[in-house]
């Protein structure tokens, strides 16, 4: 089975940290960990099947977008080469 690398950009890492901090401040650290953890896990699952989601080449080819838990949305670029 081919697998692909999932790489978070520095901007994405910053946004996840900011989201975690906001939720932790307003709803507690456990809720923040669960919510952000689900987003990260969903993104990491792209390693086995990256060609999911709606194509969004209007943003930046080859880009796709998919819905995440609780009405969040991720955008990702598709790599052309598998890791293995």
N, C-alpha and C positions, 0 to 999 in steps of 0.2 A: 504494500500500500504506500503510495506516495504521500509524503507530508511536506508541508510548506511552513516556512518561518513566519511567525506572527510578531511584528515589531511595532511597538508603540512609539510614536514620535514624541519628542520632548514636550510639544504642545499638548498632546493627548495625555501624557503622564501628569502634566500640570493641571489640566482640566479635571482629571480623575481625583487628584489630591484636593483640589478646590471643592469639588462635589462632595467628597468624603467629609471635609471640614465643615461645610455648610450643613449637611445632614446630621453630623455628630453634634453640632451646636444646637440644632433645632429639634432633633428627635433621638439623640443618643448614639453612642459609638457602636453599639451592637447593630442597630438599624443601618448605620452608615456602612459598616463592614459587610453586611448581607447585601445591600443594594449595589455597592461598588464591586463587591466580589462577583455578583451575578453578571454584571456588565463585562468584567475582565474575563470570566470563564466563558461567556458567550463569544467574545472576541477570539480567545485562544482556541476555541473549537473550530475556527476557520482553518486551522492547520491541516485538517483532514479533508475538508471540502470547501475550498475558498470561493468557488464560483456560485455563491448564494446571494440573494438579494436583488434589488432592482438596479439595473445599469444606470450610472449617473455620469456618463462621459461629458455631459454639459458642465460638470464641476471640474473634472480633470481625468482624462482617460489614463488607464482603465480603472475607473472608479465605480464602486457599487455602494448601495445603502441598504440597511436592513433595520427593521424595528427590533427594539430590545425591550426588556421588562419595564413595565410602568411607563409606557409611552416615550421611552428614550429612543434615540436613533444613532446608529454608528455609520460612519463612512469609512471605506477602506480602499486601498489600491491593491489590485491583483498582481501578484508576481508571476513572471513567466516561467521560472524554473523551480522545480520542487527541491526540497532539502535532500531527499534520498530517493 
